[in-house]
Amino acid sequence: MCGFIEAIERSIERIDMIVSSKDKVREEAIKITRDIIRLAGNVITHTLNENFDYAEKNLMNLRELVKKLNGIITPHPDIAYSGLVYNAVAEYVEAELLFSFIKYRRLIEFDELAKIGVHYIPYIHGLCDLVGELKRYGLELIRKSRFEEANHIATIMEHIYHTLRKLIEYPDALVPGLRRKIDVMRRVIEDYITFLLDMEYRDKLIKNLKQFRRHFKTRHKTGFTE
C-alpha cells in the first residue's frame, strides 16, 4: 500500500511540474498573441490608408512576434494547435496578405509563410478574412470613382471564394470553421458587387446627364434649332 501511495505522489508531482511549465508557456503565448492582434490591426489600417512605410514597419515587428510565438509553443502541440494561437496567427496572415496585395499586387503563398511556422488552418482563415478587408479597400476605390480597380477587387474576391470552396468537402475537424467563413464570404462578395454595380451605373448616368447638359447649352448658345 505504501509503495502505491508513493507512486501516486511521484506521478502527481511530475505532472504538476509539466502543467506548471505549460501554464507559463500559455501565459506568455497569450501576451504575444495580444500583441500580434494589435500590430496586425495597425498594419491593416495603415495599408488601407496606403501608408505603406508605417505598415511595413509594423509588419516587420509582427513577423518577429510570430517567430517568437512559434518558438515557445513548438514543444507544446496542445497550445500550438489551439484556437488561441490560430486566431492570432490568422490575423497576422490577413495583414501580410493585404499588404502584399495592395502594395505589390501579389498574394503571398502558403509555403512562404510556412517557413516561419504558419499552420495551414490560420492561413486559410486569414485568406477568408482578407475578403472583408478587400471589400473595405474596394469601397474606398468606388468612393474615388476608380471603378476599373474596384472591379478587379471583385474578381479577386470571387476567385478566393471559389478556390477555398474546394476545401469544404473535408470534415470540420480538418478545416475547422471554414464552412462558416465561406458563408460569410459569399454574403460579403454579393453585397460588394451589388453596391459596385449600382454605383457604377449611377456614375455613368451622372456623366451622361452632364454631357447632355453641356451639349444642350452649346446648342442653345449658338441658337441652333432643329
QUIWOZI-V458673 format. One record per residue. N is the residue number from 1. RES is the residue in three letters. OMEGA is omega in whole degrees, 0 to 359 (999 if undefined). Layout:
n,res,omega
N,RES,OMEGA
N,RES,OMEGA
This chain:
n,res,omega
1,MET,182
2,CYS,179
3,GLY,178
4,PHE,180
5,ILE,180
6,GLU,179
7,ALA,178
8,ILE,182
9,GLU,178
10,ARG,180
11,SER,182
12,ILE,177
13,GLU,179
14,ARG,179
15,ILE,178
16,ASP,178
17,MET,180
18,ILE,182
19,VAL,179
20,SER,178
21,SER,180
22,LYS,180
23,ASP,178
24,LYS,178
25,VAL,181
26,ARG,179
27,GLU,178
28,GLU,179
29,ALA,179
30,ILE,180
31,LYS,182
32,ILE,181
33,THR,176
34,ARG,178
35,ASP,178
36,ILE,181
37,ILE,179
38,ARG,181
39,LEU,178
40,ALA,177
41,GLY,178
42,ASN,179
43,VAL,181
44,ILE,181
45,THR,181
46,HIS,180
47,THR,180
48,LEU,178
49,ASN,180
50,GLU,171
51,ASN,192
52,PHE,179
53,ASP,178
54,TYR,180
55,ALA,183
56,GLU,177
57,LYS,177
58,ASN,182
59,LEU,178
60,MET,177
61,ASN,180
62,LEU,179
63,ARG,179
64,GLU,178
65,LEU,179
66,VAL,177
67,LYS,179
68,LYS,179
69,LEU,180
70,ASN,179
71,GLY,183
72,ILE,184
73,ILE,182
74,THR,178
75,PRO,184
76,HIS,183
77,PRO,180
78,ASP,176
79,ILE,183
80,ALA,182
81,TYR,182
82,SER,178
83,GLY,179
84,LEU,182
85,VAL,182
86,TYR,183
87,ASN,181
88,ALA,182
89,VAL,176
90,ALA,177
91,GLU,177
92,TYR,180
93,VAL,179
94,GLU,180
95,ALA,180
96,GLU,181
97,LEU,182
98,LEU,180
99,PHE,182
100,SER,182
101,PHE,185
102,ILE,182
103,LYS,187
104,TYR,181
105,ARG,174
106,ARG,180
107,LEU,180
108,ILE,182
109,GLU,182
110,PHE,182
111,ASP,179
112,GLU,181
113,LEU,178
114,ALA,180
115,LYS,178
116,ILE,172
117,GLY,180
118,VAL,179
119,HIS,183
120,TYR,182
121,ILE,176
122,PRO,176
123,TYR,178
124,ILE,181
125,HIS,179
126,GLY,178
127,LEU,176
128,CYS,182
129,ASP,178
130,LEU,181
131,VAL,178
132,GLY,179
133,GLU,176
134,LEU,176
135,LYS,179
136,ARG,179
137,TYR,179
138,GLY,179
139,LEU,177
140,GLU,177
141,LEU,178
142,ILE,180
143,ARG,180
144,LYS,180
145,SER,176
146,ARG,191
147,PHE,179
148,GLU,178
149,GLU,180
150,ALA,176
151,ASN,176
152,HIS,177
153,ILE,179
154,ALA,179
155,THR,179
156,ILE,180
157,MET,180
158,GLU,180
159,HIS,177
160,ILE,181
161,TYR,184
162,HIS,179
163,THR,181
164,LEU,180
165,ARG,179
166,LYS,185
167,LEU,184
168,ILE,175
169,GLU,179
170,TYR,179
171,PRO,182
172,ASP,179
173,ALA,181
174,LEU,178
175,VAL,186
176,PRO,175
177,GLY,186
178,LEU,182
179,ARG,180
180,ARG,180
181,LYS,177
182,ILE,179
183,ASP,178
184,VAL,179
185,MET,182
186,ARG,180
187,ARG,179
188,VAL,182
189,ILE,179
190,GLU,179
191,ASP,182
192,TYR,182
193,ILE,178
194,THR,180
195,PHE,181
196,LEU,181
197,LEU,180
198,ASP,182
199,MET,178
200,GLU,177
201,TYR,179
202,ARG,180
203,ASP,179
204,LYS,179
205,LEU,179
206,ILE,180
207,LYS,178
208,ASN,179
209,LEU,179
210,LYS,179
211,GLN,179
212,PHE,181
213,ARG,178
214,ARG,180
215,HIS,181
216,PHE,180
217,LYS,179
218,THR,179
219,ARG,181
220,HIS,181
221,LYS,181
222,THR,179
223,GLY,182
224,PHE,176
225,THR,178
226,GLU,999
